[in-house]
Every structure is written in structure tokens, then in C-alpha cells.
Amino acid sequence: MARRESGARNGSEARIERREFKYLVSRDTAARVRDAVAAFCVLDRHAALSPDHRYTIESLYLDTPSLALYRANEVELLDRVKLRVRHYPDHPGGDVFLEVKRRVHDVIDKTRGRLPHDGWQRLVDDPFAPLTGPAADNPAVERFLAIQHTLGARPGMLVRYQREAWMGIHENYARVTFDTAIRAQICEVADFAPDPGHWRPLDDAYSQKSAVAASAVVLELKFESLAPTWMQAIIESLDLWRLSYSKYGNGVQAFFVPPESRMEAVR
């Protein structure tokens, strides 16, 4: 049984199985989606506590030296994973989460293990380090470290963005999220210490080409096995078109793929 993601943020270990539909939409379309979901959802409690209903997320992505996880996503392997360490900069010194996000066909299986802000670097730097304290007997932490060690994955990219999240009122698990101000920078150490001058925008492939292009909103509809009727109605009424969008993948492209090649890929 899937768990609500907001609750998982406060637990030591959580497992979520779901499906995700992603869209790049204009801010006007995002406003129309927001108006539509208000009848079926409420703001998640973290967004509700923020004056602008958004909170900041930072994710440190790990990959192999050959970028095997990035390449698996680019060629859309039917079974692929992402490794990331996530925290919430709006709460300095707060806990961090070691996450494994596995995709098999169209199903997302995500585990996240919660750790104190002090000490997680030791585990990521040395997956063989003894598991003590909150890390001990934590299946999600053990899974993350086992996969990291097996693949030889290391920190490579830090991604930051603003999220507005809504939760379905009647479903066991249904979420609608709006992500904006998406940016990334290379980070090859286990730390959350970004350089303010090194961020690059990732809102969409087009805005990477032009600094004056309007940024898009990344809209995600998340649910268990079948999209609720109200989600399907919103998709049809607003003529939304699904697309593949990876924040980490776009970060790799922004730093390592020439702009003309990135544009060719989205034509």
C-alpha cells in the first residue's frame, strides 16, 4: 500500500509505489490547473505553512563516472534507478533523506531513509562505513548504500527548485505538484553548500537556449494504479500532453551537452 509522501518526510523509512504523469505548462495553464484541483485537493501541510505556498527542495544526485544512470534514463530503459540525497533548505540543519527512485515500465517505486543532517556525508563518502544510530536497521538507508556501492556511484549534480504541492482529499495517494525556479550546478562532494554564482536554469530545454525565454512550470500528477477521474478530466479539458522530463537529466545536458544538440533533441 502506498503511503502519503508528506507523511514519509517525517518518518525514518518509507516506501511509495506510484505512477507519474509529467507536463511542461505555461504559468497561465498552471493557474488553471490549480483552480481545477482546488475542488479535490488541499495544500500539503509544508506548502500550507509557507506564505507563498511553496517550499524549496535540494537534491544531490549520484551517478557513475560514465553517467550510467543518466544514460539509462535518456534511452528510457524499462528498469532504471536514480540515487539522490534530499533536504529542505528552508529548514537549515534539518534531516536529510537518502532516496532510491526505481522505475519499472510506468511504475515508480521509491524508498527514502531519514537521517540527521550531521553524519550523512560519512555514509555517502564510504558506503562500507558501519551503520550506527538512526542509520542502523533502516532498510531504506541500507538499500541506498548497497546500490551506491554496487554501481560505484558518487555525487555529481545538485538540483534546486521551488515546489507547490497539493494532496487528494479522497484518495489514499494522489498528488499534484508545480515545480518552478529549477536550477542545477555540478557538485562532486557529499554536501549541500551551493555556490550562488554557479546555478544554471533548467525550467525547459528552450529556456536553456535563451535567457529571456519564459520559464515553464513542471506539472506532475502522481497517483497509485489509476489516475482519479478528476485528474483525467483536467488532462482532457486542458489538452495536456505528457512528456519525459528529468531534472537531473536536464542538469547533465545543461553542463555537458552543447545547446544546439539539446535543441535538436526537443524538435
C-alpha positions, 0 to 999 in steps of 0.5 A: 500500500502506498503511503502519503509522501508528506507523511514519509518526510517525517518518518525514518523509512518509507516506501511509495509505489506510484505512477507519474504523469509529467507536463511542461505548462505555461504559468497561465495553464498552471493557474488553471490547473490549480483552480481545477484541483482546488475542488479535490485537493488541499495544500500539503501541510509544508506548502500550507505553512509557507506564505507563498505556498511553496517550499524549496527542495535540494537534491544531490544526485549520484551517478557513475563516472560514465553517467550510467544512470543518466544514460539509462534514463535518456534511452528510457530503459524499462528498469532504471534507478536514480540515487539522490540525497534530499533536504529542505533548505528552508529548514537549515540543519534539518534531516536529510533523506537518502532516496532510491527512485526505481522505475519499472515500465510506468511504475515508480517505486521509491524508498527514502531513509531519514537521517540527521543532517550531521553524519550523512556525508560519512555514509555517502563518502564510504558506503562500507562505513558501519551503520550506527544510530538512526542509520542502523536497521533502516532498510531504506538507508541500507538499500541506498548504500548497497546500490551506491556501492554496487554501481560505484556511484558518487555525487555529481549534480545538485538540483534546486527548485521551488515546489507547490504541492497539493494532496487528494482529499479522497484518495489514499495517494494522489498528488499534484505538484508545480515545480518552478525556479529549477536550477542545477550546478555540478557538485562532486562532494557529499554536501549541500553548500551551493555556490550562488554564482554557479546555478544554471536554469533548467525550467525547459530545454528552450529556456536553456537556449535563451535567457529571456525565454519564459520559464515553464512550470513542471506539472506532475500528477502522481497517483497509485494504479489509476489516475482519479477521474478528476485528474483525467478530466483536467488532462482532457479539458486542458489538452495536456500532453505528457512528456519525459522530463528529468531534472537531473537529466536536464542538469547533465545536458545543461553542463555537458551537452552543447545547446544546439544538440539539446535543441535538436533533441526537443524538435 
